[in-house]
Amino acid sequence: MAGPLIERRSIDVVPDGERHGTAFSQFTLWLGANLQITTVVTGALAVVLGGDVVWSLLGLLVGNLLGGAVMALHSAQGPRLGLPQMISSRAQFGVRGAVIPLALVLVMYIGFFASGSVLAGQAVGHLTHLGTVAGIVLFALVTGLAAIVGYRIVHVLGRVASVVCAVAFVYLGARLLHRIDLQVVLQQRHFALPMFLLAMSLSASWQLAFGPYVADYSRYLPRTTSVRSTFWWTLSGTALGAQWSMTFGVLVAATAGARFAGDEVAYVVGLGGTGLIASLLYFVIALGKLTINVLNTYGGFMSMVTGISGFRGRTVLSQRGRAAFIAVVMVAGTGVALAGRNSFLDAFSDFLLFLLAFFTPWSAINLVDYYLLSRERYDVPALSDPDGRYGGWRLDALGVYVIALAAQFPFLSTSFYTGPLVAPLGGADISWIVGLVVPAALYWLIGTRRGGRTGAGRDGERAASAPARPEAPDRTAGAGTSLR
């Protein structure tokens, strides 16, 4: 349906009259978001850190499917609730208690913005001949402008990137296969459990990190969109795109050796050729990173608005306020990118694995509450009322979250921290498995003892599965009562 180019919604409910699109839009968005250079680097890490080719590919596939399924279950909440993803955390942690996972999510967005800007900055710097630093700054400015436009530009970028980047990856894949002896490469298939689990962790963490914002991009779908279609189109797009890119990364890392590390973008472009072809490939890399970095910027500003509104009680945001929040994410992410651009690969590996410890428990708690306890029904007005049914702080859920974090650390393996149970497992990192199982079981036990249903009760309050009441005229936007 037609509508304003610049989005006016932020964390408020999207009314039925503004819903549009089909679940297929989730396929193109997440395919395009994964066909990009950072996903390639993530796959390459499985080999760079010691894995072989065949078992790394299988480990990455299992991680993409498992992590992608969790991520797609979050996506399926969007059409039913009509709300950004992290707002639903208030049903579990309380209207104000949700600020704790929100703060961690914001760190994630800034980190991914920074890591994406480093690689995109390399591409833009080569394309414009301005160098990496100028490339990072220029790329960040374009990202911020696109994020201000909002939801519509996100999906336009996804559709364009899904086609353009797919064509580029087919071309680069063909060029790579022409250079290497695939039969020899595929003979690298010595199984080592720690390396297999490392590959699973890399791809699962990649997918799980989308969880805190995936429903932001499905919330405009019509309420009648089925959970099944949203789930399968999201999973198909994200798993296909990620596995495609990561497979390319594994093959590049296995055959390039040290030539790949340090300037990953230039090496990948060099596979394609020189001159005009190289310029086109630099543009494609920048386009792929623009798609995902707009998601990170958009999600970051939504997280800040959600956290602040839990204490201020307002959900309407003016255009000036929107631009200010986006600028904060952009400036913070750009600063981190400029500071860490010379040690990107090692830092990014640890960033991915460490993030996993904080977001798997959140995913487990959110999904158990939404699908098993609340049965996909939330009292939407109460999500903005700290004195309502969800309260300000849900100490039981916060307690489960803390316990789950503590349970993971003995199994966590990064360069700056290795848990005591990693060595007995041969160096394998299984913290993400613990981070899903422990909080899911504990929260389900607590929820059933509370009486089972934490969402819409049986006494008639408005639930997310029922049509939202018609909105009153919006007299607040831009009138001095918005978050700024």
N, C-alpha and C positions, 0 to 999 in steps of 0.2 A: 504494500500500500504506500501511497505517497505520504510524505511527512517532512518536517524540517530537516535540513542537512545537518545542522549542529544539534546534537542530542540535548534535551532539556531534563531528562531524568537522571537521577544519580542513584541513591539508595532507596528511593520510594518505590512503591508497588507499581508495576506497569499495568495499567487498566486494560481490559479486554479490547477496547476500541483502538488501542495502539499496537496490538499484537499482529505479527505478520510473519511470513516466511514458512519454510518447511524444514523438517529435521535434516534433510540433505545438506542444508547450509552448514551443519556441524561437520560433515565430512570434508567439504572443501576448506573450511577454516582450519581444521586441525591437520589436514594433509599439508596445506601450505605452511602452517606454523612449524611443522617438523622437517620439511624439505629445506634445510638451511645448514649453514656451516657449523654452528655450535653443536647440532646433533651429530654431524660428521665427527667432530672432535671427541664427543662423548663416546661414540663407538670405537674410535681409534684408541682411546685410553685403555680399553680392555686388552689390547695387544701391547701398548706402550708399557703398561704396568705388569706384564709378564705372561699374559694368556696366549694360547695358540689360536689359529684361525677358526677351525671348525667348531671347537667347543665354546669359543667366544661368541660366535654367531648364534649358536643354540642358546647359550645363556642370555644373550641380549634379547632373543626372541621370547623366551619364557618371561623375562622381566617386563618386556613391553606388553605382553598379553595380560599378565597379572596386574601390573601397575596401571595399564590402560583400562582394565575392567573397573578398578576402583575409581579411577578418574571419570569414566563414563557414567558410573552410578551417581556421581555428583552432578554431572551435566544434566541427567534426567530430572533433577529437582527444579531446574529453571522454569520450564513451561508451567509446572504445577504451582509454584510459589510466586513467580513473577518478580523475584527479588535477586539481588546479587548473592553470591555464594556465602560470604562470611556473615551476612545478616542472620542466616539460619543457625549459626553457632550460638546465638543468644538463647535459643531454645535449650541448648545443652549447658552452657556455661553461665547464663544469666546475661541480662542486657548490658551490664557493665563488666562482668567477668569475662566476656568475649574479647575484651581489649587485650588479654594476655596472648592468646593465639594470633590476634590481629597484629600485635607488635612484631611477633616473629615473622608473620607473613610479609609485613612491610620490609623487613630486612631482606627477605628472600627476593622480593621484587627489585629492590635496589641492587642486590647482588647480581641478579640475572640481567638487569638493565646494563650494569657495568661490564659483565663478561661479554654480552652481546655487542656492546659498543666497541670493545677492543677489537673484535674480529671485523665488525662492520667498518670501524675506523681504518683498519688496514685496507679494506676494499675501496672505501671512498678516497683514502689517501693516495692509493695507486691510480685510481680513475682520474682524479683531479690534479695529480702531481703536487699536492699540497703537503703530503706527509701524514703520518698516523695521528699526531696530536690534532692537527686541524681537521682531519677526517672524523675523529671522534666527536669533536665539538659540533661540526656541521651536521653529522648524523643525529646527534642528540636534539638539535633544534628542530629538524624535520620530524623526528619522532614525537616531540612535544606538541607540535602543531596538529599532527594527525590525531593524537590522543584527545585534544580539545574537541575536535569534531565528534569523536565518540563512536558509538555502536555501529553506525552504518559504514563508516570508513574501515572499521575493523573487518567487517565481512567482505567488503569490496577488495581489500588487500588480500584476504584469504582466498577469494576466488581467483584473482589475478595470479597470486603466487603459486597456487596449486597447479596452474597450467604452465606458467613460465618456468618455474623451478623444476617441474617434472621433466619438461623438455631438456633443460640444461643438465639434469642428472642423468638422463638417458644418454646424452651426448658424452658427458664426462665418463660415465661408466663404460661406454664403448671404447673411448680413448684409453682408459686404464687397462681394459682387457686386451687391447692391442699391444700394450707395452709389456705385460707380465705373462708368465706361464701359469695359468690358473690351476692346472693339474698339479704342478709342484707346490703351489701355495696351499692347496687343499690337503696336501699330505701332512700338514702341521695339525695333527689331531691327537696329541697326547693329552689324555684327560687328567686334570688336577682339580680336585673339588674346590679348594680355595679360590682358584682363578675362575672357575665356572660360576661360583657364587658372587665373585667380584663383578663379573659381567652382568649377572642378574641384578645386582644392586645398582649398577650404573644406569641400566635402562629403567628399572623400577623407580629409582629416585627421579629420573627424568620425567616419567609419567605422573608420579604422585605429586610432584611439585606443581603440576597444573591444577590439582584438585581445589585449592583455595580460591580459584577464580573461574573455573570452567563454566559454572552456571551463569556467570555474568553475561555470557555470550549465547545462552539459550533462553534467557528469561523473556525475550520479546516474542518467542514462538507462541502460537495460539494455545490456550489452555487445553484444547482438545488433542493436542499432539501427544501421542502415546509414549509412555515410558520406554517401551521396547524399541520403538523407532529411534528415539533420541539416543538411547544407550548404544544401539548397534551402529548407527551412523557415526557417532563420536568415536567409539572404539575402533571402527574400521579405518577412519581417517588418521587417528593418532598413531595406531599400531603400524599401519602400512607406511606412513610417512617416516616414522622414527626408524623402523627396521630397515627401510630402503636407505636412508641416510647413514645409519650406523654400519650397515654392511659395506657401504662404500668406504667409510672411515676405517674399518677393520682391514680391508684390502689395501688401502693406501698406507696405513701404518706398517703392515706386514711386509711391504715391498719398498717403502721409501726410507725406513730407518730414521736416522737423525736429521735427514733433509726436511722432514715434515715439521719437526718441532721448531718453534721460534717464529716462523712466518707461515702459518698453516694456509692462510688465504692465498699467498703468492704461489705456494706449491700446487694447490688444487687448480688454480687458474692456469699454471704452467702446463698442466696435463692437457688442457684444451687447446692451447696454441698461443699465438702472439698477435700483436696488432689489433685489428678490429674485433676479432674473436675474444681476445683477452679483455678488451674494454667491455664487451657485452657480458662476459662472465663476471667481471667485477660488479657490474650493475645488477646482475641477477643475485649475487651474494648479498649486496646491500639491500635489495628488495626483500629477500628472505629474512634478513635480520630486522628490517623495518617492520615486517608483519608481526614477529614475535615481540619486538621491543615495544611496539604500541600496546600489545596486550599487557606487558609488564608495567608500563606507565599508567595505563588505564586502571589496572588492578590495584596499583599502589595508591592512586588517589582515592579509589573507592574504599580501600581499607582505612585510610586516614579519616575519611568522612564517617565511616561506620564507627570507628573508635571514638571519635569526638562526639558524635550524635548520641552515643550511649550515656553521656554525661550531660549534654546540653539539650537533648530531647527533640532536635529538629532534623528533618530529613530532606528539606528542600535546599537546593544549592544554586546560587546565581551563577551566571556565566563568568563573572569576574572571580568568584570564589573557586570555581572549577579550574580556571586557568592558574590560579595561585597554588592550588594543591598539586596540579600537574607539574608546575615549575619546581616545586620542592623535590619531587621524585626525580625530575630530570637533572637538576643541579647536583643532588646527592649522588646519583648514579654516575654522572659524568666525572665527578671528583674521584670516586673510587676507581673508575676506568683509567683515568690519567695516572693515578698513583700506582696502579698495579699492572700496567700494560706490559712491563718487561718480564714478569714472572707469571704469565697468565695460565699456562697449561697445568702446572703443579697446583696452583691456588684453586683453579676451577675444579679439579678432581676432588680435593678435600671439601670444597664448598658443597658440591653435589652430595657427597656421602654424609656430611655432617647435617645438611638440611633434612635428610631422610629421617633422622632421629626425632625431629620435631614435628614433622607433618604426618607421619604414619599414625601416631596416636590420635591426632585430631581427626583424620579421615575415618578411623575406626569408630570413634565416639559419635561423630556426625552421622555416619551411615547406619549404625545400629539404632540410634535414636529415631532417625527419619523413617527408615523402612520397617524396622521390627517393633519398635515401641509406639511411635506416633502413627504408624501406618499411613505415611504420606500426608498427614493433616496437621497443620500448625494454626494456632490462633494468631493470625498475622498482626492485628493491632497490638497484642500483648508483647510482640517482639520489640516494640518501641517504648514500653512502659516498665520501668524498673520496679514499680509497685504492683505489677500484674502477675499473672500466673507463673511466669518464668523467673521473676525476681530480679534483683540487681546482681547478686553473686550466687552461683550454684556451687557451693563448696564441695559437694560430693563429686561432681564432674571434674572440677579443678583438681581434686585429690586423685582421681583416677588418672588424669593427665600427667600429674607429677610422678605417680607410681610407675606409669608406663615409660616415662622418660628415664627414670632410675633403672628400670628393668632392662633397658636397651644398652646402657653404657658398658656393662661388662662384655658385651658382644661387639662393640663398635671398634672399627679399625680405621684410623686416619694417621697422617704423618705426625700430627701434634698430640694425638691421644690414641692409645691402644688399650682396650679393656683386658682384664685378667683372663677371660675365657676365650680369647681369640687364639692364643697359642695352642691350647689343648684341641682346638678344632682345626689345626693345621694352618692357621692364619685366615680362615674364612670369616667373613663378616655376615652374620645372620641377624643383625640388630633390627632390620626392617621387618623381618618375619615376627620377631618378638613384639615389635611395636604395633603390629596389626592384631595379633592374637590376644595379648594380655589386656589391653584396654577394651577390646570388643567384649571379652568374657566378663570383665569386672563391671563395665557399664551396663551390660545386659542384666546382670544379677541385681545391681542397684536399681535399675529401672523397673524390673518386675516386682521387687519388694516395695517400690513406691506405689504400685498399683498399675504398672504396665504402660498406660498411655500418658505421655508427657505433652502431647500436642493438643489438638482440638478435643475438648471434652464432649460429654454427651448431653450437655445442658443447653445447647443451642447457640454457643458463641460462634462468630464467623470464622470459618476455617479456610485454609488455602485452597482446598479442593472445591469450594463453592465459589460462584462468580463474585467478584468484588463489587461492592455497592458503587453506584455512580459517584464520580468525584464532584466535589464542590469546585466552583471556579477557583483557579490557582491565583490567589491574591498575594502570595508571599514571594514568588520568584522575582528577585531583583528589587524587592521593596524594602530592604533593610532588615529583614528578619531571617535571611539565609545565613548558612555557615559561610564564613569568609576566611 
